[in-house]
C-alpha cells in the first residue's frame, strides 16, 4: 500500500507542478526518400503540408534547405494548429516557389500567435490575396523574404485579425 501512495503522490505532484512538455519535432526534406529515411532521428516528410498535418500542439516542423513547390508545398494550411513551421538554415536557403499560381500559406482556421511561420523566401506568389494570406486569424509571421509576387494585395494580405508580423522583407511585389 505504501508503494501505491508514493506513486500517487509523485503523479499528483507532477500534474500540479505545471511542468511544461515540449512538442515533437517533424522534419521535411524534399530530397529524402520519405518518412524514417535515416537522415535523422526525426520523421522526414517530402512536403511541408505533410509535416503540418502530422504535427500537434506545440510541435515544430523543421524544413530543410531547398526549393519547395507544387502540391503540398504551396497554399499551406495550419488547420488551426498552434505549431511552428520554420526553415532549418534560414530564408536565404529555403524557398517556397508559388510558380505564379498560389499563395505560400493561408491562415483562415482560427490560428493564434502560437501558430508561427518563420524563415522562408516566398517567391512568385500568384494568389490574388498575396504570398501570405491572413483571414480573421492572428498568426505570427516573421523573418521571411517575400519577392517577385504579382498579386492584387501584395506580399502579405490581412483581412481582420491581429497577426504578429515582424522582420519580413518584401521586394518587387505588385
MOVENWO-V740917 format. One record per backbone hydrogen bond with DSSP energy under -0.5 kcal/mol. CO is the residue of the C=O (numbers start at 1). NH is the residue of the N-H. Records with the same first field share a line. If there is no record, write none. Layout:
BEGIN
CO: NH + NH
END
This chain:
BEGIN
1: 5
2: 6
3: 7
4: 8
5: 9
6: 10
7: 11
8: 12
9: 13
10: 14
11: 15
12: 16
13: 17
14: 19
15: 18
24: 60
25: 43
26: 62
27: 45
28: 64
29: 32
34: 37
43: 27
45: 29
47: 51
48: 52
49: 53
50: 54
51: 55
56: 59
58: 23
59: 84
60: 26 + 62
61: 63 + 86
62: 28 + 64
63: 88
66: 68 + 95
68: 97
70: 73 + 74
72: 49
76: 106
78: 81
81: 83
82: 58
83: 116
84: 61 + 86
85: 118
86: 63
90: 93 + 94
93: 66 + 95
94: 121
95: 68 + 97
96: 98 + 123
98: 101 + 102
102: 126 + 127
103: 75
104: 76
105: 133
106: 78 + 108
107: 135
111: 138
112: 115
114: 116
115: 140
116: 85
117: 142
118: 87
120: 122 + 145
121: 96 + 123
122: 147
123: 98
124: 100
125: 150
127: 130
128: 152 + 153
131: 104 + 105 + 133
132: 134 + 157
133: 107 + 135
134: 159
139: 141 + 164
140: 117
141: 166
142: 119
144: 169
145: 122 + 147
146: 171
147: 124
148: 150
149: 151 + 174
155: 131 + 132
157: 134
158: 160
159: 136
160: 136 + 137
163: 165
164: 141 + 166
166: 143
168: 170
169: 146 + 171
171: 148
END
